[in-house]
Amino acid sequence: MIREKYIKIDLIEKQKYIKLIKDKFEKALAKELCLMRVSAPIVVTKESGLQDDLSGTERAVSFDIAKDGKELEIVQSLAKWKRMALKKYKFPLHKGLYTDMSAIRRDDKVDETHSVYVDQWDWEKIIKRQDRTLEYLKRTVEKIVKAVADTSEHIKAKGFEGVRISRDVHFITSQQLLDMFPTLSDKEREHEITKKYKTVFIMQIGDDLSDGKPHDLRAPDYDDWALNGDLLFYHEVLDKALEISSMGIRVDKESLLSQIKKAGKMERLDYPFHKAILSDELPLTIGGGIGQSRLCMLLLGRVHIGEVQASYWDKETLRSCEEQKIELL
């Protein structure tokens, strides 16, 4: 339901602010995290092991090419590719890369915050073993939040009075969150904590909690489940917790083996990517994805992701948005 704080913007003005947000945030993120922009693939081969299978249930979009009949998959994210790229480009310690990533997630639910088309800034940087701590993760999150808040102030200075962004991050583990709200679902818990603190980072996602279930599903072969998390902001217009980023310190040899075993995915250890981790050929890294359309939706107070992104929408979505006078791109 659209709330009173929803501000109508015509399509041209909206496009202007979308560009302002993307240009400003991209530069701010690169400065805060010491990143440089690189080109990235939109397709990978299945046998490379570079495809991100997300929670493990999503089907990648695949096709064969005419030249040699090779079957390729459209990426679902670049979590693994980035780590390989850091090695290939010989990035130094505490430096990294980011890329303007486009992906297709055919099995994502389609609603006001989800689309089959995913656009995000995928980033990754090299760290040392001593950095593999929750404290280092928290400091990195705070830098990303600073970039978000600076971007919000930038568009306000350009004439758009958007939502307020709290720079103070409330950190909480998924187990602590479950202990606080044991009778609520994971999404209900996220809503309650984010509505209270406005900017929240939920840590340690992927492993089973005391109720025998993970807070949310995570692939076992990129984030270390003990050193990862989701960044959420309170979307006041929607009265909803909006996830902007999933990120974390990446698996090392020990955490990869442990998580692969728990997930029952031992066959993945035959992939080149996984072999490279086990043989210590890849650098230790931290990285994540930051949703471009989600960020625009947050800062512009939009009630549907289709207001800031051109994508596919089913007839029911189109009808509902038309009735509510929501203009989709």
C-alpha positions in Angstrom: 0.0 0.0 0.0 1.3 3.4 -0.9 1.7 5.6 2.1 1.4 9.4 2.4 5.1 10.0 2.1 5.1 8.7 -1.5 6.3 11.5 -3.8 5.2 11.5 -7.4 8.0 12.1 -9.9 7.5 12.3 -13.7 9.5 9.9 -15.8 12.1 12.3 -17.1 12.8 13.7 -13.6 13.0 10.1 -12.3 15.6 9.1 -14.9 17.7 12.2 -14.0 17.8 11.2 -10.4 18.5 7.5 -11.2 21.6 8.6 -13.0 22.6 11.0 -10.3 22.4 8.2 -7.7 24.3 5.6 -9.8 27.1 8.0 -10.7 27.5 9.4 -7.2 27.3 6.0 -5.4 29.7 4.3 -7.8 32.4 6.9 -7.2 31.8 6.9 -3.4 32.0 3.1 -3.2 35.2 3.0 -5.2 36.7 5.6 -2.9 35.7 4.1 0.4 36.8 0.6 -0.5 39.8 1.3 -2.8 38.2 -0.3 -5.9 38.7 0.2 -9.6 36.1 -0.6 -12.2 36.7 -3.6 -14.6 34.7 -5.3 -17.3 32.9 -8.6 -16.4 31.2 -11.4 -18.3 27.5 -11.9 -18.6 28.0 -15.6 -19.3 30.1 -18.4 -17.9 30.5 -22.2 -18.7 29.0 -24.6 -16.3 32.1 -26.7 -15.9 34.1 -23.7 -14.8 32.3 -23.7 -11.4 32.0 -19.9 -11.6 28.3 -19.8 -11.7 26.7 -18.5 -8.5 23.9 -20.9 -7.6 22.7 -18.5 -4.8 20.6 -20.6 -2.4 21.1 -23.8 -4.5 17.6 -24.0 -5.9 17.7 -21.4 -8.7 17.9 -22.5 -12.3 20.4 -20.6 -14.5 19.3 -19.4 -17.9 21.4 -21.4 -20.5 21.9 -21.5 -24.2 24.2 -23.0 -26.8 26.2 -20.9 -29.3 26.4 -21.6 -33.0 30.2 -21.5 -33.3 31.1 -24.7 -31.3 27.8 -25.7 -29.6 29.2 -24.9 -26.2 26.5 -24.4 -23.6 26.7 -21.2 -21.6 24.9 -19.9 -18.6 23.9 -16.3 -17.9 25.4 -15.3 -14.6 23.2 -15.1 -11.5 26.0 -13.1 -9.8 29.8 -12.8 -10.1 30.7 -13.8 -6.5 33.3 -16.4 -7.8 34.4 -14.8 -11.0 35.6 -11.7 -9.1 38.0 -13.7 -7.0 39.6 -15.3 -10.0 39.8 -11.8 -11.7 41.7 -10.4 -8.7 44.4 -13.0 -9.2 44.5 -12.6 -12.9 44.9 -8.9 -12.7 47.5 -9.1 -9.9 45.7 -6.7 -7.6 47.7 -5.7 -4.5 46.6 -6.2 -0.9 43.6 -4.1 0.3 42.8 -3.1 -3.3 40.0 -4.5 -5.4 37.6 -4.3 -8.2 33.9 -3.5 -8.9 31.8 -4.1 -12.0 28.5 -3.1 -13.3 26.8 -6.5 -13.4 23.6 -7.5 -15.1 22.1 -10.9 -14.4 18.9 -13.0 -15.0 17.3 -14.9 -12.1 14.4 -16.7 -13.7 13.2 -18.3 -10.4 13.2 -15.1 -8.3 9.7 -14.2 -7.1 8.4 -11.1 -8.8 7.0 -8.5 -6.5 7.5 -4.8 -5.5 11.2 -5.4 -4.6 12.1 -8.4 -6.9 12.6 -8.7 -10.6 13.9 -11.4 -12.9 16.5 -8.8 -14.0 19.2 -8.1 -11.5 21.5 -5.1 -11.8 24.1 -4.6 -9.1 27.6 -3.4 -8.4 29.6 -6.5 -7.7 32.8 -5.8 -5.8 35.7 -7.7 -4.4 39.0 -6.8 -2.7 42.0 -8.7 -1.4 42.6 -9.1 2.3 45.1 -10.8 4.5 44.3 -13.7 6.8 44.4 -11.4 9.9 41.5 -9.5 8.3 39.2 -12.5 8.4 37.3 -11.3 11.4 33.8 -9.9 12.2 35.4 -6.5 13.1 36.9 -6.2 9.7 33.6 -7.1 8.2 31.8 -4.5 10.3 34.3 -1.7 9.3 33.7 -2.5 5.6 29.9 -2.4 6.1 30.2 1.0 7.8 32.1 2.3 4.7 29.3 1.1 2.4 26.7 2.7 4.6 28.7 6.0 4.4 28.6 5.8 0.6 24.8 5.3 0.7 24.3 8.2 3.1 26.6 10.5 1.1 24.6 9.6 -2.0 21.3 10.4 -0.3 22.6 13.8 0.7 23.9 14.4 -2.8 20.5 14.0 -4.4 18.9 16.1 -1.7 21.4 18.9 -2.6 20.2 18.5 -6.2 16.6 19.1 -5.3 15.0 15.8 -4.3 14.0 15.4 -0.7 14.3 11.7 -0.4 14.4 9.3 2.6 16.6 9.8 5.6 19.5 7.3 5.8 20.9 6.5 9.3 24.6 6.2 9.3 24.6 4.3 12.6 24.6 0.5 11.7 23.0 -1.9 14.1 24.9 -5.2 14.0 23.2 -8.4 15.1 23.8 -12.1 14.3 21.1 -14.2 12.8 21.0 -16.3 16.0 20.6 -13.2 18.2 17.8 -12.1 16.0 16.1 -15.5 16.3 16.5 -15.3 20.1 14.8 -11.9 20.1 11.8 -13.0 18.0 11.5 -16.8 18.3 7.9 -16.9 17.1 8.4 -14.8 13.9 9.5 -15.9 10.5 12.9 -14.7 9.1 11.4 -11.9 7.1 9.2 -10.8 10.0 12.3 -10.7 12.2 14.1 -8.6 9.6 11.2 -6.2 9.5 11.0 -5.7 13.3 14.7 -5.1 13.8 15.1 -2.8 10.8 12.0 -0.7 11.6 13.5 -0.2 15.1 17.1 0.6 14.1 16.7 1.8 10.4 20.1 0.6 9.2 20.9 -3.0 10.1 23.5 -5.6 9.2 22.4 -9.2 10.0 25.5 -11.4 10.4 26.3 -15.1 10.0 23.8 -16.3 7.5 23.8 -19.8 5.9 24.4 -22.2 8.8 21.6 -23.8 10.8 20.4 -21.9 13.9 19.1 -23.3 17.2 15.7 -24.0 15.5 17.5 -26.3 13.0 17.1 -23.9 10.1 19.3 -21.2 8.5 18.1 -17.6 8.7 18.3 -17.7 4.9 19.8 -20.0 2.3 23.3 -19.4 1.1 25.5 -21.2 -1.4 28.3 -23.0 0.5 31.2 -22.0 -1.8 31.7 -18.3 -1.7 30.8 -16.6 1.6 32.1 -17.9 4.9 28.9 -18.4 6.8 30.5 -17.2 10.0 31.8 -14.0 8.4 29.0 -12.8 6.1 25.7 -10.9 6.3 22.9 -8.8 4.7 22.7 -5.0 4.8 19.1 -3.8 5.2 17.6 -0.3 5.4 14.1 0.6 6.6 12.0 1.7 3.6 9.6 4.1 5.2 7.2 4.4 2.3 6.7 0.7 2.0 7.1 0.1 5.8 9.5 -2.7 4.9 13.0 -3.9 5.4 14.8 -3.5 2.1 17.9 -5.6 1.5 20.5 -3.6 -0.4 23.5 -5.9 -0.1 24.5 -9.4 0.6 28.3 -9.6 1.3 30.9 -11.3 3.3 34.5 -12.5 3.8 34.9 -15.3 1.3 35.7 -19.0 2.1 39.2 -20.2 2.7 40.2 -23.8 2.3 38.9 -24.9 5.7 35.5 -23.1 5.6 34.9 -24.3 2.0 35.4 -27.9 2.9 33.2 -27.6 6.0 30.4 -25.9 4.2 30.5 -28.0 1.1 30.2 -31.1 3.3 27.3 -29.7 5.2 25.5 -28.8 2.0 26.2 -32.2 0.5 27.9 -30.7 -2.6 31.2 -32.6 -2.5 31.1 -33.0 -6.3 31.9 -29.2 -6.7 35.4 -29.8 -5.4 36.2 -31.1 -8.9 35.6 -27.6 -10.4 38.7 -25.4 -11.3 37.5 -22.6 -9.0 37.2 -24.9 -6.0 40.5 -26.6 -6.7 42.2 -23.2 -6.8 40.9 -22.4 -3.3 41.9 -25.8 -1.9 45.4 -25.4 -3.3 45.7 -21.8 -2.0 46.1 -20.4 -5.5 43.4 -17.7 -5.0 43.8 -14.7 -2.7 41.8 -14.3 0.4 39.0 -11.8 -0.3 35.9 -9.9 0.9 33.2 -8.9 -1.5 29.5 -8.6 -2.2 26.8 -7.3 -4.4 24.9 -4.0 -4.0 21.6 -3.7 -5.8 21.5 -0.7 -8.2 17.7 -0.6 -8.6 17.2 -1.4 -5.0 19.4 1.6 -4.0 17.5 3.9 -6.3 14.2 2.5 -5.0 15.3 3.3 -1.5 16.7 6.7 -2.0 13.9 7.9 -4.2 11.2 6.4 -2.0 9.7 4.3 -4.8 7.1 1.6 -3.9 7.9 -0.7 -6.8 11.3 -1.7 -8.3 9.7 -1.3 -11.8 9.7 2.4 -11.2 13.5 2.5 -11.4 14.1 -0.5 -13.7 12.9 -1.7 -17.1 12.0 -5.4 -16.8 9.3 -8.0 -17.5 6.1 -7.7 -15.5 3.2 -10.1 -15.6 -0.4 -8.9 -16.3 -1.4 -8.9 -12.7 1.5 -6.7 -11.7 0.8 -4.3 -14.6 -2.9 -4.1 -13.6 -2.2 -3.6 -9.9 0.3 -0.8 -10.6 -2.0 0.9 -13.0 -4.8 0.9 -10.5 -2.5 2.5 -7.9 -1.1 5.0 -10.5 2.4 3.6 -10.2 4.4 4.3 -13.4 6.7 1.5 -14.4 9.6 2.0 -16.7 
